[in-house]
Amino acid sequence: MFPRIFDRYLGRQVGSATLIGVALLSGVMVLGNVYKKLDELLGNTELPISVVLEFVMLVIPFSLIFTIPWAFLTGILLVFGRLSADNELVSLRMTGMSMPRICAPVFVLALVLSGLCLWVNVSLAPAAKNRMKRLFYEVAVQNPESLFQEGQVLERVPGYRIYTSKRDDKVLTDLHIITIKNAEAQTYVHARKATLHTTPGSIDLVLQMEGMTEESVPSGPQSKPGGFATSESWLKLPLSDMQEDAVRVNASMKTTSALETEVSTWKDTFTGEPLTEVTRSLSRTELNKRYSFSLACFTFALVGIPLGVTAQRRETSSGFALSLITATVYIVFIILADTLNDKPAAMPHLIMWLPNVIFLGIGGWLFYKLSRK
């Protein structure tokens, strides 16, 4: 009975520490990322609470990619550091139990968490990222007037920069519009007042502008501005262009099966166009990243146990600092591969596996030395 009791004890200790770590780290990362990603996608748009809550739920999978392995590593360091400091490991070794047998429940937990990370990396996170991008377009279609915020520049409508001093429901006051083509300003429009209209069967917005003036922006030193004024004019804002941008996906948003198809067939699964060396490298690197990062829990288990025993510290701060250093070194390789993902000659898809190879080698050597003591 003793081994079974100890297995449950050690599994509960590491498992509970991991759960607490995931909750705390995810909370910090979610709070830090929600505002940033909301600002990137939605700007200062007024949002209903349901949209904000959905956005928070979509951010959570991104945090789990990092927090599950990091929390697991921290839990291992804390638990084994305390076991070593209290000489509990010595007592267990004196009963004839080997280190691999003592650590068996931790390795089983590592395999379970690796399976969970595989699901998060391969399925959950890409779907959440794709859904997150489409969320802004849905908000714009359902509540288009919310795009126009007082004192804020609207940059989300392709080809336009729009500013309004005041908004009262669908009525905009002191409206400024700059049309842009090929990253250059073309015309400047000012309206004393504008009213938002929607057309049945169309997702585009129509502005009914009163007291409007329009000026062309000089394209060079020799050109001269021209313009005209009118009491009333109409302007269509193409929200349909936003839809095209919303459905356009990059490698990180594609399903894993789509990436595998692209790598093998050299064809974009979204457009059907042939892939270049660079675009194939992007898909190939993203695909390897998902599988490589899924092994982080098992890798950290093999490294964390010897480090925790060697550290022999009960303090939470020591274990957390050691886990932070280890996780940072691991993630540096992932960042390096992501940086080189558009350079096929650098083999970024192989660099994605480098942290696992290095840490499994170091961890295996340290664990072997620990078992021989």
C-alpha positions as CSV (number, residue, x, y, z in Angstrom):
1,M,0.0,0.0,0.0
2,F,2.9,2.4,0.7
3,P,3.9,3.0,-2.9
4,R,0.3,3.7,-3.8
5,I,-0.2,6.1,-0.9
6,F,3.0,8.0,-1.8
7,D,2.0,8.1,-5.5
8,R,-1.2,9.8,-4.6
9,Y,0.5,12.1,-2.2
10,L,3.2,13.2,-4.7
11,G,0.6,13.5,-7.5
12,R,-1.6,15.7,-5.4
13,Q,1.2,17.9,-4.3
14,V,2.5,18.6,-7.8
15,G,-1.0,18.6,-9.3
16,S,-2.4,21.2,-6.8
17,A,0.7,23.4,-7.2
18,T,0.3,23.3,-10.9
19,L,-3.4,24.2,-10.8
20,I,-2.7,27.1,-8.5
21,G,0.1,28.2,-10.7
22,V,-2.0,28.0,-13.9
23,A,-4.8,30.0,-12.2
24,L,-2.4,32.8,-11.0
25,L,-0.3,33.0,-14.1
26,S,-3.2,32.8,-16.5
27,G,-5.0,35.6,-14.5
28,V,-1.9,37.8,-14.9
29,M,-1.4,37.0,-18.6
30,V,-5.1,37.4,-19.4
31,L,-5.3,40.8,-17.7
32,G,-2.2,41.9,-19.4
33,N,-3.3,40.8,-22.9
34,V,-7.0,41.6,-22.9
35,Y,-6.5,45.3,-23.1
36,K,-3.7,45.1,-25.6
37,K,-5.5,42.8,-28.0
38,L,-8.8,44.7,-27.6
39,D,-7.0,47.8,-28.6
40,E,-5.3,46.1,-31.5
41,L,-8.5,44.7,-32.9
42,L,-11.3,47.0,-31.7
43,G,-9.6,50.2,-30.8
44,N,-11.7,52.4,-28.4
45,T,-15.0,50.9,-29.7
46,E,-17.7,50.8,-27.1
47,L,-18.5,47.1,-26.5
48,P,-21.3,45.2,-24.8
49,I,-20.3,43.2,-21.8
50,S,-21.0,39.9,-23.7
51,V,-18.4,40.8,-26.3
52,V,-15.8,41.6,-23.7
53,L,-16.5,38.3,-21.9
54,E,-16.2,36.4,-25.1
55,F,-12.9,38.2,-25.8
56,V,-11.6,37.2,-22.4
57,M,-12.5,33.6,-23.0
58,L,-10.7,33.7,-26.4
59,V,-7.5,35.1,-24.8
60,I,-7.4,32.3,-22.2
61,P,-6.2,29.6,-24.7
62,F,-3.1,31.8,-25.5
63,S,-2.2,32.0,-21.9
64,L,-2.6,28.2,-21.4
65,I,0.0,27.6,-24.0
66,F,2.6,29.1,-21.7
67,T,1.1,28.9,-18.2
68,I,0.5,25.1,-18.1
69,P,4.2,24.2,-18.7
70,W,5.5,27.1,-16.6
71,A,3.2,26.3,-13.6
72,F,4.0,22.6,-13.9
73,L,7.8,23.4,-13.7
74,T,7.2,25.7,-10.8
75,G,5.2,23.0,-9.0
76,I,7.9,20.4,-9.5
77,L,10.7,22.7,-8.3
78,L,8.7,23.7,-5.1
79,V,7.6,20.1,-4.2
80,F,10.9,18.4,-4.9
81,G,12.8,21.2,-3.3
82,R,10.7,20.8,-0.1
83,L,11.0,17.0,-0.2
84,S,14.8,17.3,-0.5
85,A,15.1,19.9,2.2
86,D,13.0,17.8,4.6
87,N,15.0,14.6,3.8
88,E,11.9,12.9,2.6
89,L,13.6,11.7,-0.5
90,V,16.4,10.2,1.5
91,S,13.8,8.2,3.6
92,L,12.2,7.0,0.4
93,R,15.5,5.9,-1.1
94,M,16.3,4.0,2.1
95,T,13.2,1.9,1.6
96,G,14.7,0.6,-1.7
97,M,12.7,2.9,-4.1
98,S,14.7,4.2,-7.0
99,M,14.4,7.7,-8.3
100,P,12.5,6.7,-11.5
101,R,10.0,4.8,-9.3
102,I,9.6,7.8,-6.9
103,C,9.1,10.2,-9.8
104,A,6.7,7.9,-11.7
105,P,3.5,9.8,-10.8
106,V,5.1,13.1,-11.9
107,F,6.0,11.6,-15.3
108,V,2.5,10.3,-15.6
109,L,1.1,13.7,-14.8
110,A,3.6,15.2,-17.3
111,L,2.3,12.9,-20.1
112,V,-1.3,13.9,-19.2
113,L,-0.5,17.6,-19.3
114,S,1.5,17.2,-22.5
115,G,-1.7,15.7,-24.1
116,L,-3.7,18.7,-22.8
117,C,-1.1,21.1,-24.2
118,L,-1.2,19.2,-27.5
119,W,-5.0,19.8,-27.7
120,V,-4.6,23.5,-26.8
121,N,-1.7,24.1,-29.3
122,V,-3.2,22.1,-32.2
123,S,-6.9,22.9,-31.9
124,L,-8.0,25.3,-29.3
125,A,-5.6,28.3,-29.7
126,P,-5.7,28.5,-33.5
127,A,-9.5,28.5,-33.5
128,A,-9.6,31.1,-30.8
129,K,-7.3,33.4,-32.7
130,N,-9.3,33.1,-35.9
131,R,-12.5,33.8,-34.0
132,M,-10.9,36.8,-32.3
133,K,-10.1,38.4,-35.6
134,R,-13.7,37.9,-36.9
135,L,-15.2,39.4,-33.7
136,F,-14.5,43.0,-34.7
137,Y,-16.3,42.6,-38.0
138,E,-19.3,41.2,-36.2
139,V,-19.4,44.1,-33.8
140,A,-19.2,46.5,-36.7
141,V,-22.1,44.9,-38.5
142,Q,-24.3,44.6,-35.5
143,N,-23.6,48.0,-34.1
144,P,-21.9,50.2,-36.7
145,E,-22.3,53.5,-34.9
146,S,-20.2,52.2,-32.0
147,L,-17.2,52.4,-34.4
148,F,-17.3,56.2,-34.2
149,Q,-16.0,57.4,-30.9
150,E,-15.7,61.0,-29.8
151,G,-12.2,62.4,-30.1
152,Q,-10.8,59.1,-31.5
153,V,-9.5,58.4,-35.0
154,L,-11.2,55.4,-36.6
155,E,-8.6,53.4,-38.6
156,R,-10.5,50.1,-39.0
157,V,-12.3,50.9,-42.2
158,P,-9.8,50.1,-45.1
159,G,-8.8,53.2,-47.0
160,Y,-10.2,55.7,-44.5
161,R,-9.2,57.7,-41.4
162,I,-12.2,59.2,-39.7
163,Y,-12.4,61.5,-36.8
164,T,-15.5,63.0,-35.1
165,S,-15.7,65.6,-32.3
166,K,-19.1,64.5,-31.0
167,R,-21.5,61.6,-31.6
168,D,-25.2,61.4,-30.5
169,D,-26.5,58.0,-31.5
170,K,-26.3,58.0,-35.3
171,V,-25.5,61.8,-35.7
172,L,-21.9,62.8,-36.0
173,T,-20.8,66.4,-35.5
174,D,-17.6,68.0,-36.8
175,L,-16.6,65.0,-39.0
176,H,-13.2,64.7,-40.6
177,I,-12.4,62.1,-43.2
178,I,-9.1,61.4,-45.0
179,T,-9.2,58.8,-47.9
180,I,-6.0,56.8,-48.4
181,K,-4.7,54.9,-51.3
182,N,-1.3,53.1,-51.5
183,A,-0.5,54.4,-48.1
184,E,-0.9,58.1,-49.3
185,A,-3.6,60.6,-48.4
186,Q,-5.8,61.4,-51.4
187,T,-8.6,63.7,-50.3
188,Y,-9.7,65.4,-47.1
189,V,-13.4,65.8,-46.3
190,H,-15.0,67.8,-43.6
191,A,-18.7,67.9,-42.7
192,R,-20.5,70.0,-40.1
193,K,-22.8,67.2,-39.4
194,A,-23.3,63.6,-40.7
195,T,-26.0,61.0,-40.2
196,L,-25.3,57.3,-40.3
197,H,-27.6,55.2,-42.5
198,T,-27.7,51.4,-43.3
199,T,-29.0,49.9,-46.5
200,P,-31.2,46.8,-46.3
201,G,-29.4,43.8,-47.8
202,S,-26.0,45.6,-47.6
203,I,-23.4,45.7,-44.8
204,D,-21.9,49.0,-46.0
205,L,-22.6,52.2,-44.1
206,V,-23.8,55.4,-45.8
207,L,-23.0,58.9,-44.4
208,Q,-25.4,61.7,-45.1
209,M,-23.2,64.8,-44.7
210,E,-24.4,68.3,-44.3
211,G,-22.2,71.4,-44.8
212,M,-19.5,69.4,-46.5
213,T,-16.2,70.5,-48.0
214,E,-13.8,68.3,-49.9
215,E,-10.2,69.0,-50.8
216,S,-7.7,67.0,-52.8
217,V,-4.3,66.4,-51.1
218,P,-1.3,67.5,-53.3
219,S,0.6,64.5,-54.4
220,G,3.8,66.4,-55.1
221,P,5.5,69.8,-55.0
222,Q,4.2,70.8,-58.4
223,S,0.5,69.8,-57.8
224,K,-2.0,72.2,-56.3
225,P,-4.9,71.3,-54.0
226,G,-8.4,71.5,-55.3
227,G,-11.7,71.4,-53.6
228,F,-15.4,72.2,-53.5
229,A,-18.2,72.7,-51.0
230,T,-21.8,71.5,-51.0
231,S,-24.7,71.7,-48.6
232,E,-25.4,68.0,-48.7
233,S,-23.5,64.9,-49.9
234,W,-23.5,61.1,-49.4
235,L,-20.5,58.9,-48.8
236,K,-20.5,55.1,-48.6
237,L,-18.1,53.4,-46.2
238,P,-17.3,49.9,-47.4
239,L,-17.6,47.6,-44.4
240,S,-17.5,44.8,-46.9
241,D,-13.8,45.5,-47.2
242,M,-13.5,44.8,-43.5
243,Q,-15.2,41.4,-44.1
244,E,-12.5,40.5,-46.6
245,D,-9.8,41.4,-44.0
246,A,-11.7,39.4,-41.3
247,V,-11.7,36.2,-43.3
248,R,-8.1,36.5,-44.3
249,V,-6.0,34.2,-42.1
250,N,-2.3,33.7,-41.5
251,A,-0.5,30.6,-40.5
252,S,-1.2,30.9,-36.8
253,M,-4.9,31.0,-37.4
254,K,-5.1,28.0,-39.7
255,T,-6.1,24.5,-38.5
256,T,-3.3,22.0,-38.1
257,S,-4.7,19.8,-40.8
258,A,-4.6,22.8,-43.2
259,L,-1.0,23.5,-42.3
260,E,-0.1,19.8,-42.9
261,T,-1.8,20.0,-46.3
262,E,0.0,23.2,-47.3
263,V,3.4,21.7,-46.3
264,S,2.8,18.6,-48.4
265,T,1.0,20.1,-51.4
266,W,2.7,23.5,-51.6
267,K,-0.8,25.1,-52.1
268,D,-2.5,27.7,-49.9
269,T,-5.6,26.0,-48.4
270,F,-7.5,29.3,-48.3
271,T,-6.8,30.8,-51.7
272,G,-5.6,27.7,-53.6
273,E,-2.6,29.6,-54.9
274,P,0.9,27.9,-55.0
275,L,3.1,28.6,-52.0
276,T,6.5,30.2,-52.2
277,E,9.5,29.0,-50.2
278,V,8.8,31.8,-47.7
279,T,5.1,31.1,-47.2
280,R,5.7,27.4,-47.0
281,S,8.3,28.1,-44.4
282,L,5.8,30.1,-42.4
283,S,3.3,27.2,-42.4
284,R,6.0,24.6,-41.7
285,T,7.4,26.6,-38.8
286,E,4.0,27.1,-37.2
287,L,3.1,23.4,-37.6
288,N,6.3,22.3,-35.8
289,K,5.9,25.0,-33.2
290,R,2.5,23.5,-32.2
291,Y,3.9,20.0,-31.8
292,S,7.2,21.0,-30.2
293,F,5.6,23.3,-27.5
294,S,3.3,20.4,-26.6
295,L,6.2,18.5,-25.2
296,A,7.3,21.3,-22.8
297,C,5.6,19.7,-19.8
298,F,7.5,16.4,-20.2
299,T,10.7,18.2,-20.9
300,F,10.3,20.4,-17.8
301,A,9.6,17.4,-15.7
302,L,12.9,15.8,-16.6
303,V,14.8,19.0,-16.0
304,G,12.8,20.3,-13.0
305,I,13.1,17.2,-10.7
306,P,17.0,17.3,-10.6
307,L,17.0,21.1,-10.3
308,G,14.4,21.0,-7.4
309,V,16.3,18.3,-5.5
310,T,19.7,20.1,-6.0
311,A,18.3,23.5,-5.0
312,Q,16.9,22.1,-1.7
313,R,14.8,25.2,-1.0
314,R,11.4,25.4,0.8
315,E,10.9,29.1,-0.3
316,T,8.4,29.8,-3.0
317,S,10.5,32.7,-4.3
318,S,13.5,30.5,-5.0
319,G,11.4,27.9,-6.9
320,F,9.6,30.6,-8.9
321,A,12.9,32.3,-9.8
322,L,14.5,29.1,-10.9
323,S,11.4,28.2,-13.0
324,L,11.4,31.6,-14.5
325,I,15.0,31.3,-15.6
326,T,14.5,27.8,-17.1
327,A,11.3,28.8,-18.9
328,T,12.8,32.0,-20.3
329,V,15.8,30.1,-21.8
330,Y,13.3,27.6,-23.3
331,I,11.1,30.3,-24.8
332,V,14.1,32.2,-26.2
333,F,14.6,29.4,-28.8
334,I,10.9,29.5,-29.7
335,I,11.1,33.3,-30.2
336,L,14.3,32.8,-32.3
337,A,12.6,30.3,-34.6
338,D,9.5,32.6,-34.9
339,T,11.8,35.5,-35.9
340,L,13.4,33.4,-38.6
341,N,10.2,31.8,-39.9
342,D,10.4,33.7,-43.2
343,K,14.0,32.6,-43.8
344,P,13.8,28.9,-45.0
345,A,17.6,28.6,-45.2
346,A,17.8,29.1,-41.4
347,M,15.7,25.9,-40.9
348,P,13.3,27.6,-38.4
349,H,11.1,24.5,-38.2
350,L,14.1,22.5,-36.8
351,I,15.0,25.3,-34.4
352,M,11.6,24.9,-32.9
353,W,12.7,21.4,-31.7
354,L,16.0,22.7,-30.4
355,P,14.9,23.6,-26.8
356,N,13.3,20.1,-26.4
357,V,16.5,18.4,-27.6
358,I,18.7,20.5,-25.4
359,F,16.6,20.4,-22.3
360,L,15.8,16.6,-22.6
361,G,19.6,16.0,-23.0
362,I,20.4,18.1,-19.9
363,G,17.5,16.8,-17.9
364,G,18.3,13.2,-18.8
365,W,22.0,13.7,-17.7
366,L,21.0,15.4,-14.5
367,F,18.4,12.8,-13.7
368,Y,20.9,10.0,-14.4
369,K,23.4,11.6,-12.0
370,L,20.6,12.0,-9.4
371,S,19.6,8.4,-9.7
372,R,23.2,7.2,-9.2
373,K,23.6,9.1,-5.9
